[in-house]
Structures are given as C-alpha cells and as structure tokens.
C-alpha cells in the first residue's frame, strides 16, 4: 500500500554500512530519513524532532550494562514519547528478545539480513498504523495452512513465524506430541521466499540407518540388491525449497554424523556414487525429545544442534494456551460437521466448561479427535458434556497411571509398565502406531520399551 513521501523516519545503528543501506532504501519511500550512529544522542534528538517511525538496532558496540541495549533504548524512547512507533533491528539469535520487546511497546521487528520488500512492507504497515494501537492477531493463514489461537502463548509463536519465515535461518521446533510442529513447519515454508518450491517432510524416526541414507541422500542403480534405477533422495527433492525432518531427536549417532556433514558441505553423495550433488535447502527440524538432555549425555551431537537451530521455536502445550480450547473446538466442529454432512453444532455451557477443565495431554490432536467423535455420535445439534468422553489413557499420562498403580499394588514399576504395554498392543491387534498413540508415546519410544522388556 503506497504511503506517499510524507513520513519522517529515524534510523539508529552504530554500523555505518547499515545506516547507509537503510537510508538508500527508505529515501524513495518517505519524505525524510535521519540517521544516528550514537544512541546516547537519541533523547536529545527526540526533544528537537518528531518521527513517524524509528528503526532501532538491538545491540551497540558501546555497551551499557543493561542486559540488552535495544530494550533499554526502547524504554527510553517510550518514556520520552509513549506513542512512538519503534521497529527493532535484530539478528537471528535475538529473536526471543525481539518478541519480548513487542510486549514492552515495540511496534514490530525485522531480522538481519533483511529482505528489502519485507522491510518496506513493515515500514508501510507501521506508517498506516500510526496513531492507532496494534491489535493482536488471532491466526496465521496462508493458502494452505492455518494456525488458530488467541492466547498470549500462541501469539509469541505467531510473531516468531512472521519474522523468521522470510529468512534463511534453520529452525528447530520443540514441543510435546500433538502441539502442531509440522503445521508450524509448513507455515514457515509457505510464508518464506521458497514458498513456490517443494516442501518435503520426512519422519526420520521411522527410518533405519540404511533407509536413512537411501531416503535422504538417494542412490544409484545397482547400489544395493533392490536398487533397480537411480533415485533422488529427499535432499535433492527439496532442492530450492524446504526440508522438514520430523522426530530428529531419535536418529542414531552415526546418522547424526552423516547429516552434519551434508549440512556443512551443502551437498549429498547418493549411495553407489562418488560424485557429490550440491543442494540448496532450508532445513526445519522438530522433536518432542529433550534434545539438550540427550546432548548432555552425549546421545545427540552438540555441533549438530548448532547447525539445526539457528532459531528455536518451542510450542506451548494446549493446557498453557488459555482461551484457545473453545476457539479450536468450534473450528474443528465446523470442519467435521461439513465433512460428515451435518449442521454445525453449538456447545452447551457445561460442555465448554468440561473441555476447558481437561488437561489435554494429547494436545491439539487429542482435541481434534474428541470433537470429531462428538460430531459423529451426538444425538442433537447442541453438544453436551456426555458427548465428550476421555479414556483413562487420555485423562492421565501413562507413566502417571502406572506409577499410581504401582504404589497401590507394591508391584515393581517396570513389571506394571511391561504388562500395560503388552495389553495395549494386544488390544490394538499388534498395530504399533495405534498402541503408541494410546500409550502417549512416539513409535520410537515404544520400540525402545519393547526391546527393553523383550516383548
């Protein structure tokens, strides 16, 4: 949206190159651009002149003992002018602090190195919003992916997605099962400059070491018995786009080493070949495993963690997303009512109370399935509390249930866990995926227990 050349912008950064680059970019968009290298001159400058937008760096070489200078100078600016519109300039590693700054009154932030069109969009949005208060977003919506929520916990995630997506940063997504890690990965891709290129998703926990190499790096005809033709790996398939490695915390040390080599060299060597193939991918990884604990025990390479988490996003469990349960429940009710050719139902007040009181150990995925069941089985168009039933496995995590039973029976905890796993697998007729889901475990975690208990 055009603003005309009427705005007045101040840029505060101690790097001359940054000041020059920003001034050259912005001078065609606004009436006047003022640059300032020394933040100590800020207050004096603001006493003399009024600016529509202020671009403020978060770190200066002439350090103050404030923890972070950007937040300090932001407070100084807002103390001087509570209506000032401040856009912070930050690096990948300071994204957490930049998100914090939004709560302290910053209008927005941009990440170095910036993309010019995204920076100009941020400027125009700031100029258009001048004189009004910023309203919190409830969703991130792209052509394919919608992330819905209004809680403060989710708003932090949405801000990060908006800022991180247009960059080339590798992203590590952490969070419990069912929190929507792949949804966030897709949103990051769809809002990036690689959006018109492939998004390739791989559940690496499901791959053996041999399959890991052939699936990710590809192979040549004759590389092994069943290799009847050349096949590109997932890295090559994602070339120019985004590669999403789900459950990355479960790969073996040997595969961690091979993955690290590929990420360092930006090239893969297919099985049966000695010729490396260059690849251009943006990597997004996810895990529900305590990856830093694994690294402390030398079960996950620290140097690989540095490679995969230029920026880290930790998704909140649904129980911490206050106010989002009803919003999501209504959203899923609309989807599954239409899917099952039924009218979109209402929720009785007692039903909403029941949903809000549930701890949702299975997170958004559990809520989604609960609403789908209710839509299918409900007797009328107002969903009642009895339409929502939670199994014992959903009401409490399996480890908590087992521990409680052990205390009551004086049986060894390991024996009760073994018997519980055996019965759940029998109930699901040997379907490991379904058994793992009912137990609240990943398939890999369940396989480890099967080996441990020789089941």
C-alpha positions in Angstrom: 0.0 0.0 0.0 1.5 3.3 -1.0 2.1 5.9 1.7 3.4 8.8 -0.4 6.5 10.7 0.5 5.2 12.3 3.7 6.7 10.2 6.5 9.8 11.1 8.6 12.0 8.1 9.7 14.9 7.9 12.2 17.4 5.0 11.9 19.6 4.4 15.0 22.5 1.9 14.4 26.2 2.0 15.1 27.2 0.4 11.8 27.7 2.9 9.1 27.0 0.3 6.4 23.6 -0.4 7.9 22.7 3.3 8.1 23.7 3.9 4.5 21.9 0.8 3.1 18.7 1.6 5.0 18.8 5.3 4.1 19.2 4.5 0.4 16.3 2.0 0.6 13.9 4.2 2.5 14.5 7.6 0.9 12.4 6.7 -2.0 9.5 5.8 0.3 9.3 8.6 2.8 9.9 12.4 2.8 12.8 12.4 5.2 15.3 9.9 6.6 17.5 10.8 9.5 20.4 8.6 10.7 22.1 8.4 14.1 25.1 6.3 14.9 25.3 7.1 18.7 22.3 6.0 20.8 23.4 8.4 23.5 22.1 11.2 21.3 18.7 9.7 21.0 16.9 11.6 23.8 18.3 14.9 22.7 17.3 14.2 19.1 13.7 13.3 20.1 13.5 16.5 22.1 14.0 18.5 18.9 12.3 16.4 16.3 9.2 14.2 15.9 9.5 11.0 13.9 6.8 8.8 12.4 8.8 5.6 12.6 12.1 4.8 14.4 14.3 1.9 13.3 16.4 0.9 16.4 19.2 -1.6 16.5 19.1 -4.0 19.4 22.9 -4.2 20.0 25.5 -1.5 20.1 29.3 -1.8 20.4 29.5 0.9 23.1 27.8 -1.4 25.6 25.7 -0.4 28.5 25.2 -2.8 31.4 21.6 -3.4 30.7 21.4 -7.0 29.5 20.2 -5.8 26.1 20.7 -2.3 24.8 17.8 -2.5 22.4 15.3 -3.0 25.2 17.0 -0.2 27.3 16.8 2.3 24.4 13.2 1.2 23.6 12.2 2.1 27.1 14.0 5.4 26.9 12.2 6.3 23.7 8.7 5.3 25.0 9.4 7.2 28.2 10.0 10.3 26.1 7.1 9.6 23.6 4.6 6.9 24.6 3.1 7.0 21.1 6.5 6.4 19.3 6.4 3.7 16.6 9.6 1.7 17.1 10.8 -1.1 14.8 13.7 -3.1 16.2 16.5 -4.4 14.0 17.8 -7.7 15.3 19.8 -10.8 14.4 18.7 -14.4 14.4 20.0 -15.1 17.9 18.0 -12.2 19.4 14.6 -13.2 18.2 13.4 -14.2 21.7 14.4 -10.8 23.0 12.7 -9.1 20.0 9.5 -10.9 20.8 9.8 -9.7 24.4 10.2 -6.2 23.1 6.8 -6.4 21.4 5.2 -6.8 24.9 7.2 -3.8 26.1 5.8 -1.5 23.4 7.8 -2.0 20.1 5.6 -1.9 17.0 7.5 -4.7 15.2 11.0 -6.0 14.4 13.0 -7.1 11.4 15.7 -9.7 11.2 19.2 -9.2 9.8 19.9 -9.8 7.0 16.6 -8.4 5.8 14.7 -8.7 2.5 14.0 -5.3 1.1 10.4 -5.9 0.1 9.6 -7.4 3.6 11.3 -4.4 5.3 9.3 -1.9 3.2 6.1 -3.8 4.0 6.9 -3.5 7.7 7.5 0.2 7.2 4.3 0.8 5.3 2.3 -1.2 8.0 3.9 1.0 10.7 3.0 4.2 8.9 -0.5 3.1 8.2 -1.0 2.1 11.8 0.4 5.4 13.1 -2.0 7.0 15.6 -3.7 3.7 16.5 -2.9 0.8 18.7 -1.7 -2.5 17.3 -4.2 -5.3 17.6 -3.2 -8.9 18.3 -3.5 -11.4 15.6 -5.6 -14.5 16.1 -4.4 -16.5 13.2 -1.6 -17.1 10.7 -3.3 -18.1 7.5 -1.6 -19.0 4.2 -3.1 -20.5 1.1 -2.8 -24.0 2.7 -2.0 -23.7 6.4 -4.0 -22.0 9.2 -2.7 -21.8 12.8 -5.6 -20.7 15.1 -5.4 -19.2 18.5 -5.7 -16.0 20.6 -3.7 -16.9 23.7 -0.6 -15.0 24.7 1.4 -18.2 24.5 0.4 -18.7 20.9 0.8 -15.0 19.9 4.5 -15.3 20.7 4.7 -18.2 18.3 2.8 -16.3 15.6 5.1 -13.3 15.9 8.2 -15.6 15.5 6.7 -17.3 12.5 6.1 -14.0 10.8 9.6 -12.8 11.4 11.6 -16.0 10.9 9.7 -17.2 7.8 11.2 -14.8 5.3 14.8 -15.6 6.4 17.1 -18.4 5.5 17.5 -19.5 9.2 17.4 -23.2 10.0 14.7 -23.7 12.6 14.3 -26.3 15.4 10.8 -26.8 16.6 10.4 -28.3 20.1 7.1 -29.4 21.7 5.0 -32.3 23.0 3.2 -34.7 20.7 0.1 -33.1 19.2 1.2 -29.5 19.5 1.3 -28.8 15.8 5.1 -29.0 14.9 4.5 -29.9 11.3 1.8 -27.2 10.9 4.3 -24.6 12.1 6.9 -26.0 9.7 4.5 -25.7 6.8 3.6 -22.2 7.8 7.3 -21.2 7.9 7.7 -22.6 4.4 4.5 -21.0 2.9 5.4 -17.6 4.3 9.1 -17.8 3.1 10.7 -16.8 -0.2 10.9 -20.5 -1.0 7.1 -20.9 -0.9 6.8 -21.8 -4.6 9.4 -24.5 -4.3 9.0 -28.0 -2.7 8.2 -28.7 0.9 9.4 -32.2 1.7 8.6 -33.8 5.0 10.4 -36.9 6.4 9.6 -38.8 9.6 13.2 -39.8 10.3 12.3 -41.8 13.4 10.7 -44.3 11.1 13.9 -44.9 9.2 16.6 -47.5 9.9 20.2 -46.3 9.4 20.3 -47.9 5.9 16.9 -46.4 4.9 18.1 -43.0 6.3 20.9 -42.8 3.8 18.9 -44.0 0.8 15.8 -41.9 1.6 17.7 -38.7 2.3 20.7 -38.9 0.0 19.3 -41.1 -2.8 21.0 -44.0 -4.6 22.3 -45.1 -7.9 21.1 -48.1 -9.9 22.9 -51.2 -8.5 23.9 -49.6 -5.2 22.2 -52.5 -3.4 20.1 -55.5 -4.4 16.7 -53.7 -4.9 18.2 -50.6 -6.5 16.9 -51.2 -10.0 17.1 -47.5 -11.1 18.6 -44.2 -9.9 16.5 -42.4 -7.3 16.9 -38.9 -5.9 16.9 -38.5 -2.1 14.8 -36.1 -0.1 17.5 -33.5 0.0 17.5 -33.3 -3.8 13.7 -33.5 -4.0 13.6 -30.4 -1.7 16.2 -28.5 -3.7 15.4 -24.8 -3.8 12.7 -25.4 -1.1 12.3 -26.6 2.5 13.3 -30.0 4.0 11.4 -30.8 7.2 13.0 -33.6 9.4 10.4 -34.6 12.0 11.5 -36.5 15.2 15.1 -35.6 14.6 15.9 -36.4 18.2 15.6 -40.1 17.5 18.3 -40.6 14.9 21.4 -42.6 15.7 24.8 -41.1 16.4 26.1 -42.5 13.1 23.3 -40.8 11.1 23.8 -37.6 13.1 27.4 -37.5 11.8 26.3 -38.1 8.2 23.6 -35.4 8.5 26.1 -32.9 9.9 28.5 -33.5 7.0 25.7 -32.8 4.5 24.6 -29.6 6.3 28.2 -28.4 6.5 29.1 -29.1 2.8 25.6 -28.4 1.4 26.0 -31.4 -0.8 24.9 -35.1 -0.8 26.6 -38.2 -2.2 24.0 -40.8 -3.3 24.6 -44.4 -2.3 26.7 -46.1 -5.0 28.2 -42.9 -6.3 31.4 -41.0 -5.6 30.1 -37.7 -7.1 28.6 -35.2 -4.6 25.5 -33.3 -5.7 25.1 -29.7 -4.4 21.8 -29.0 -2.7 20.1 -25.7 -1.7 17.6 -26.3 1.1 16.3 -24.6 4.1 16.2 -27.0 7.0 13.4 -27.2 9.6 13.6 -29.9 12.2 11.3 -31.0 15.0 11.4 -33.3 18.0 9.5 -34.0 21.2 12.6 -35.5 22.8 14.6 -33.5 25.4 17.3 -32.8 22.9 19.5 -30.8 25.3 19.4 -33.5 27.9 20.4 -36.0 25.2 23.3 -33.8 24.2 24.4 -33.6 27.8 24.5 -37.4 27.9 26.4 -37.5 24.6 23.5 -39.1 22.9 23.0 -36.2 20.4 25.8 -34.2 18.9 26.1 -30.6 20.1 27.6 -29.4 16.8 24.6 -30.8 15.0 22.3 -28.9 17.4 24.2 -25.7 16.5 23.6 -26.4 12.8 19.8 -27.1 13.0 18.7 -24.4 15.4 19.8 -21.0 14.1 16.4 -20.2 15.6 14.4 -22.3 18.0 10.6 -22.4 18.5 9.1 -24.1 21.5 5.4 -24.8 21.0 3.2 -24.5 24.1 1.0 -27.4 25.2 -2.7 -26.8 24.8 -3.1 -26.7 28.6 -1.0 -23.5 28.6 -2.9 -21.8 25.7 -5.5 -20.2 27.9 -8.7 -19.3 25.9 -7.8 -21.4 22.8 -9.7 -24.6 23.6 -13.1 -23.1 22.8 -11.8 -21.4 19.7 -10.2 -24.6 18.4 -13.2 -26.8 19.4 -15.6 -24.6 17.4 -13.1 -24.6 14.4 -12.9 -28.4 14.4 -16.7 -28.7 14.9 -17.3 -26.7 11.7 -14.8 -28.8 9.8 -16.1 -32.2 10.9 -19.8 -31.2 10.6 -19.3 -30.2 7.0 -17.2 -33.4 6.4 -19.9 -35.6 7.8 -22.8 -33.7 6.2 -24.2 -32.4 9.5 -25.2 -28.9 10.6 -22.6 -27.1 12.5 -23.4 -27.7 16.2 -23.4 -25.4 19.2 -21.7 -26.2 22.5 -23.6 -26.2 25.8 -22.0 -24.1 28.5 -21.4 -27.2 30.6 -19.6 -28.8 27.7 -17.3 -25.8 27.3 -16.6 -26.0 31.0 -15.7 -29.6 30.7 -13.4 -29.0 27.7 -11.6 -26.1 29.5 -11.1 -28.2 32.6 -9.5 -31.2 30.8 -5.7 -31.2 30.8 -5.3 -32.3 27.1 -2.2 -34.5 27.4 -2.6 -35.2 23.7 -2.8 -31.5 23.0 -4.5 -30.1 19.9 -4.5 -33.5 18.2 -6.5 -35.0 21.1 -9.0 -32.1 21.0 -9.4 -32.6 17.2 -10.2 -36.3 17.6 -12.5 -35.6 20.6 -14.5 -33.1 18.6 -14.7 -35.4 15.6 -16.0 -38.3 17.8 -18.6 -35.9 19.3 -19.8 -34.7 15.9 -20.3 -38.3 14.7 -22.0 -39.7 17.9 -24.0 -36.6 19.2 -27.8 -37.0 19.3 -28.6 -33.4 18.6 -27.2 -30.1 17.4 -26.1 -28.9 20.8 -23.0 -30.8 22.0 -23.5 -31.9 25.6 -20.8 -33.0 28.2 -21.7 -36.6 27.7 -20.8 -36.3 24.0 -17.1 -36.0 25.1 -15.5 -39.0 26.8 -11.9 -39.3 27.6 -10.2 -42.7 28.1 -8.1 -43.4 31.1 -5.0 -43.0 28.9 -6.2 -39.5 28.0 -7.2 -38.5 31.5 -3.6 -39.0 32.8 -0.3 -39.7 31.2 0.5 -43.4 31.1 3.6 -43.0 33.3 1.5 -41.3 36.0 -1.2 -44.1 35.7 1.4 -46.8 36.0 3.1 -45.1 39.0 -0.2 -44.8 40.8 -1.0 -48.4 40.3 2.5 -49.5 41.4 2.1 -47.6 44.7 -1.3 -49.4 45.3 -0.1 -52.9 44.5 3.5 -52.9 45.6 4.4 -54.4 42.3 7.7 -53.3 40.6 7.1 -50.3 38.3 8.9 -52.0 35.4 6.7 -55.1 35.6 3.5 -53.0 35.6 4.8 -50.9 32.6 5.7 -54.1 30.7 2.2 -55.6 31.3 0.4 -52.3 30.4 2.3 -52.1 27.1 1.6 -55.8 26.3 -2.1 -55.4 26.9 -2.4 -52.2 24.8 -0.6 -53.9 21.9 -2.9 -56.9 22.2 -5.9 -54.5 22.3 -4.7 -52.9 19.1 -4.0 -56.3 17.4 -0.3 -55.6 17.1 -0.7 -52.2 15.4 2.3 -50.4 16.9 1.3 -46.9 15.7 -2.1 -47.2 17.4 -0.6 -48.7 20.5 1.9 -45.9 20.8 -0.8 -43.3 20.3 -2.9 -44.8 23.1 0.1 -45.0 25.4 1.0 -41.4 24.7 4.4 -42.4 23.3 6.2 -42.0 20.0 6.7 -45.1 17.9 10.4 -45.0 18.6 9.9 -44.7 22.3 7.6 -47.7 22.2 10.1 -49.7 20.2 12.7 -49.0 22.9 10.4 -50.3 25.6 9.6 -53.4 23.5 13.4 -54.1 23.3 13.9 -53.3 27.0 11.1 -55.7 28.2 11.7 -58.3 25.4 8.1 -58.1 24.3 
